[in-house]
Amino acid sequence: MPDKKDLELLIMGHTPILQIESHEEKRALDMLVHIAVANRLPVYQWSVTEGLKRLDIDLGTQRHNADPADVLGHIKSSSVEGIFVLLDFDPYLSDPTNTRFIKEIAMKFDGSRNKLVFISHKIEMPMSLNHSVVRFDLSLPNEEALIKIIQEEARKWQHESGQKVSLDKKSVLRIVSNLKGLTFKDARRLIRNAIVNDDAITDSDVDEIMQAKYRLLNRDDVISFEYDTARFGDVGGMSRLKQWLHQREKVFHGQGRQHEVDSPKGLLLLGVQGCGKSLAAKAVAGIWKVPLLRFDFAALYDKYIGESEKNLRATLKTAELMAPCVLWIDEIEKGISGGNDEGTSRRILGALLTWLAENRARVFVVATANNIDALPPELIRKGRLDEIFFVDLPREDVRKQIFHIHLEKRKVAIDDINMDEVARACDGFSGAEIEQVIVSALYAVRAGDAEMNTRYLLDEIAATRPLSVVMDEKITQLRQWAAHRTVPVD
C-alpha cells in the first residue's frame, strides 16, 4: 500500500514533526499503529477529551495530561522512544507557550525515531516551526480501490439483509468515475447508501451520488451545481458553436484517439446582452451531457487579505474533483476587477491564468463577458482558452426558432401565428426580448380571454424598444471589435 510505505519512510526519517491534514482520522491512526508495531515503537494518542493513552496496547488513559501544556511538558520530559499523536491540536498552536514546547520537543527528537504527529482536518503551523515539520497527505482511492469498496459493501449488505445485491457493470464503472476525488470514508458511505436504497447499483444511483458528492465538496456557496443538463442542449441557432463542440466531444470524454490532440480547455463568449451567452454556456454542458458548475465571482472576494486567492484555489479544486464537468464563469470581467484593491484583482487573475495553463482535469471553462474594455489582454489571447465566440443579435431564421422554442415551452398553439411575419417584425431584438414579447402577449391574451395569434405578438413587438436601439452606439462598437477577433456562433 503506497500510503503506508510513504508514511513509514517519514516516520523513520529525521524530521521530528509530522503534519497530517485529513478528515479520515481513524485511517491515519490505523496506519500509524501498524507502522509502530512493525518497527517496535510504542504509539501514544492525545485528545483534549481523553488525555494521553497508548494505542498499540491497552495501558489505560492518563487523564491528568488532558491539558495541552501538560501533555507537551510530559512528552518533552519523557525518556521513552515512540510516536506521539496529537488529535485536533490546531486551536492550541497559537499559544506561545505551546509553540515553545513544540520547538523544544522538535530539537530533542531531531535525528531520532521519536515523532510528534499532528492530525486534524486543518492545521496552521506557526512559521517558527516550519523547518521542523513535514506534511503527509493521505491519498484518495483510485478506480481499483473504489471497485473493491463496492464489492465489499455489496457482500456486507447481502450478509446483513439476506438480499442478493445486483451490480450493473456499466453503472458500477460510471459510479467509480464519479466517486473520484472523495476520501475512502465518504466514498464508502455513498456506495452503501446506494446499495441499501434498492439492493442494487444501477444507473439511477449516478445522479444521487453526484449530487451527494457536490454537497460534500462544496461548502462555501461560491459555486452552484446542476447535474441534469440534457435539457440545455436544445437552443436556437448557434450552429458554429454546436459544430465546434461536437468536434471536441469525444476528446473531452477521453474517447477515440485523444492522445493525438490536447484536451479542450474552454472558451470565452462575448456578445450583446440578452442574446443567449448564458444559455450557450448551459448548452455546452447539455450537449456534452456533463454537470454544470456555475462560479459566482462576486462571492469569491473576502475582506481578509489572502482569503480571496484561497477561495479561488478551493473552488478550482472542487471543479477538478467534480470532473468531467463544465465550469461556467458568468460575467468574468466583473470578477477580475471585482476586488477592493487592484492587487487582489491581479493576484486572482494570475492564479486563474496559471490554473488554465496547468489544469489537466476534464474541466471545461465557459466564461461569458459583456464589457470587452474590462477584459485583460492576458485572458483573451489564444492559448489561455481555445476560442472566443461572439453572440450577436439573432438572424431572422434564428428568431423564428426562438419563437418556436418559447411558445412550445409554454404549450401555446401556433396555428394562428405567422412565424415568418413575427420573426421579420422583431429585427434587432435579442432572444431575451423575444421571450418577453411572448410573455407580455400572453398576459394580453388571457386578459381578453382569447387565443394567441399574430396580431397580439405584433402589437407587443411594436410597443418594445429593443436594446439594439437604446444602446446602438455601444453595440456597434462591440460588433466592430469582434468582427476580426472572434468567431460568430452562427
Residue pairs with C-beta under 8 A, 6 or more apart in sequence:
2 139
3 31
3 138
3 139
4 31
4 34
4 35
6 136
7 31
7 32
7 35
7 136
8 35
8 38
8 39
10 18
10 134
10 136
11 18
11 32
11 35
11 36
11 39
11 41
11 83
11 113
11 115
12 39
12 113
13 134
14 110
14 111
14 112
15 132
15 133
15 134
16 105
16 106
16 107
16 108
16 109
16 110
16 112
16 114
16 115
16 116
16 132
17 102
17 106
17 109
17 115
17 116
17 117
17 118
17 129
17 132
17 133
17 134
18 115
18 116
18 117
18 118
18 133
18 134
18 135
18 136
19 117
19 118
19 123
19 125
19 133
19 134
19 135
19 136
20 28
20 117
20 118
20 119
20 135
20 136
20 137
20 138
21 120
21 121
21 122
21 123
21 135
21 137
22 28
22 119
22 121
22 137
22 138
22 183
23 121
23 183
23 185
23 186
24 138
24 183
24 184
24 185
25 87
25 119
26 185
27 138
27 184
27 185
28 119
28 138
29 45
29 55
29 85
29 119
32 43
32 55
32 83
32 85
32 117
33 43
33 55
33 56
35 41
35 83
36 42
36 43
36 55
36 56
36 82
36 83
37 56
39 113
41 81
41 82
41 83
41 113
42 54
42 56
42 57
42 80
42 81
42 82
42 83
43 54
43 55
43 56
43 82
43 83
43 85
44 52
44 53
44 54
44 55
44 82
44 83
44 84
44 85
45 52
45 53
45 54
45 55
45 85
45 87
46 52
46 53
46 65
46 71
46 84
46 85
46 86
46 87
46 89
47 87
47 88
48 66
48 68
48 88
49 66
50 61
50 63
50 66
51 61
51 62
51 63
51 64
51 65
51 66
51 71
52 61
52 62
52 65
52 66
52 71
52 74
53 59
53 60
53 61
53 62
55 85
62 74
64 70
65 71
65 74
68 89
68 92
68 95
68 98
69 95
69 97
69 98
69 101
71 86
72 98
72 101
72 102
72 105
73 101
75 84
75 105
75 116
76 101
76 104
76 105
76 108
81 112
81 113
81 114
82 114
83 114
83 115
83 117
84 114
84 115
84 116
84 117
85 117
85 118
85 119
86 116
86 117
86 118
86 119
87 119
87 120
88 119
88 120
89 118
89 120
89 123
90 118
90 120
90 122
90 123
90 124
92 98
93 99
93 102
93 123
93 124
93 125
93 126
94 126
99 126
99 128
99 129
102 116
102 129
103 128
103 129
103 132
105 116
106 116
106 129
106 132
108 114
109 115
109 116
110 132
118 125
125 133
138 183
140 180
140 181
140 182
140 183
140 184
141 149
141 179
141 180
141 182
141 183
141 184
141 187
142 180
143 176
143 177
143 180
145 184
146 176
146 179
146 180
146 187
146 191
147 172
147 176
149 184
149 187
149 188
149 191
150 167
150 172
150 175
150 176
150 191
150 201
151 167
153 188
153 191
153 192
153 195
154 165
154 167
154 195
154 201
155 165
157 163
157 165
157 192
157 195
157 196
157 199
158 164
158 165
161 199
163 199
164 199
165 195
165 199
165 200
165 201
166 199
166 200
166 201
166 202
167 200
167 201
168 200
168 201
168 202
168 203
170 203
171 201
171 202
171 203
171 205
171 206
172 201
174 203
174 206
175 191
175 194
175 201
175 205
175 206
175 209
178 206
178 209
178 210
178 213
179 187
179 190
179 191
179 209
179 213
180 321
180 323
181 213
181 217
181 320
181 321
181 322
181 323
182 190
182 213
182 216
182 217
182 321
186 213
186 216
190 209
190 212
190 213
191 201
193 208
193 212
194 201
194 205
194 208
194 209
195 201
197 205
197 208
198 204
207 227
207 228
210 227
210 291
210 322
211 225
211 227
213 321
213 322
214 225
214 227
214 291
214 322
217 318
217 321
217 322
218 225
218 318
220 299
220 311
220 314
220 315
221 296
221 299
222 295
222 296
222 299
222 300
222 311
222 314
222 315
223 293
223 294
223 295
223 296
223 315
223 318
223 319
223 327
224 293
224 294
224 296
225 291
225 292
225 293
225 322
226 282
226 285
226 291
226 292
226 293
226 294
227 291
229 282
229 285
229 286
229 289
229 290
229 291
229 292
229 326
230 286
230 289
231 286
232 279
232 282
232 283
232 285
232 286
232 287
232 292
233 283
233 286
233 287
233 289
234 286
234 405
235 276
235 279
235 280
235 283
235 405
236 276
236 394
236 398
236 401
236 402
236 404
236 405
236 431
237 276
237 394
237 395
237 397
237 398
237 401
237 402
237 489
237 490
238 276
238 280
238 283
238 391
238 489
238 490
239 489
239 490
240 389
240 487
240 488
240 489
240 490
241 280
241 283
241 389
241 489
242 283
242 287
244 267
244 387
244 389
244 487
245 284
245 287
245 288
246 287
248 264
249 287
249 288
250 256
250 258
251 258
251 261
251 263
251 264
252 263
252 264
252 288
252 324
252 362
252 364
253 288
253 324
253 362
254 362
263 360
263 362
264 364
264 386
265 356
265 359
265 364
265 365
265 384
265 385
265 386
266 327
266 356
266 364
266 365
266 366
266 367
266 385
266 386
267 284
267 365
267 366
267 367
267 385
267 386
267 387
267 388
267 389
268 332
268 367
268 368
268 369
268 379
268 380
268 385
268 387
268 388
268 389
269 277
269 280
269 281
269 366
269 367
269 368
269 369
269 388
269 389
269 391
269 489
270 277
270 368
270 369
270 370
270 372
270 388
270 389
270 390
270 391
270 478
270 482
270 486
271 277
271 370
271 390
271 391
271 392
271 478
271 482
271 489
272 391
272 392
272 393
272 430
272 467
272 468
272 475
272 478
273 370
273 430
273 432
273 467
274 430
274 431
274 432
274 433
274 467
275 391
275 392
275 393
275 394
275 430
275 431
275 432
276 391
276 394
276 430
276 431
276 432
277 368
277 369
277 370
277 391
278 330
278 368
279 431
280 366
280 368
280 389
280 391
280 489
281 292
281 326
281 328
281 330
281 366
281 368
282 292
282 328
284 326
284 364
284 366
285 291
285 292
285 325
285 326
285 328
288 324
288 326
288 364
290 324
290 325
290 326
290 364
291 322
291 325
291 326
292 325
292 326
292 328
293 318
293 319
293 322
293 325
293 326
293 327
293 328
294 328
294 330
295 315
295 319
295 327
295 328
295 329
295 330
296 330
297 329
297 330
297 331
297 332
297 334
297 335
297 336
297 338
298 334
298 335
298 338
300 308
300 311
300 312
300 315
300 335
300 338
300 348
301 308
301 311
301 338
301 339
301 340
301 344
302 308
302 311
303 340
305 344
308 339
308 344
308 347
308 348
309 344
309 347
309 348
309 351
312 348
312 351
312 352
313 351
316 352
316 355
316 359
319 325
319 327
319 361
319 363
320 359
320 361
320 363
322 363
323 361
323 362
323 363
324 362
324 363
324 364
325 362
325 363
325 364
326 363
326 364
326 365
326 366
327 363
327 364
327 365
327 366
328 366
328 367
328 368
329 335
329 365
329 366
329 367
329 368
330 368
331 368
331 369
331 370
332 367
332 368
332 369
332 375
332 379
333 369
333 370
333 371
333 374
333 375
334 374
335 348
336 345
336 348
336 349
336 352
336 374
336 375
336 376
336 379
337 345
337 374
338 345
339 345
339 348
349 376
349 378
349 379
353 378
353 379
353 384
356 365
356 384
356 385
357 384
365 385
367 379
367 385
369 375
372 478
372 481
372 482
378 384
379 385
380 388
380 485
387 487
388 485
388 486
388 487
389 486
389 487
389 488
389 489
390 482
390 486
390 487
390 488
390 489
391 489
392 479
392 482
392 488
392 489
392 490
393 428
393 429
393 430
393 468
393 475
394 402
394 429
394 430
394 431
394 434
394 490
395 490
396 423
396 424
396 427
397 423
398 490
399 423
399 426
399 427
399 429
399 434
400 419
400 420
400 423
402 431
402 434
402 435
403 417
403 419
403 422
403 423
403 434
403 438
404 414
404 419
406 434
406 435
406 438
407 414
407 417
407 438
407 452
410 438
410 442
412 438
412 442
412 452
413 451
413 452
414 452
416 451
416 452
416 453
416 454
417 452
417 453
417 454
417 457
418 454
421 454
421 458
422 454
422 457
422 458
422 461
425 457
425 458
425 461
425 462
426 433
426 434
426 437
426 461
426 466
428 466
428 468
428 469
429 437
429 461
429 464
429 466
429 468
430 466
430 467
430 468
433 464
433 466
433 467
436 464
437 457
437 460
437 461
437 464
438 457
440 460
440 463
441 452
441 456
441 457
441 459
441 460
442 452
444 456
444 459
444 460
445 451
445 452
445 456
450 456
467 475
468 475
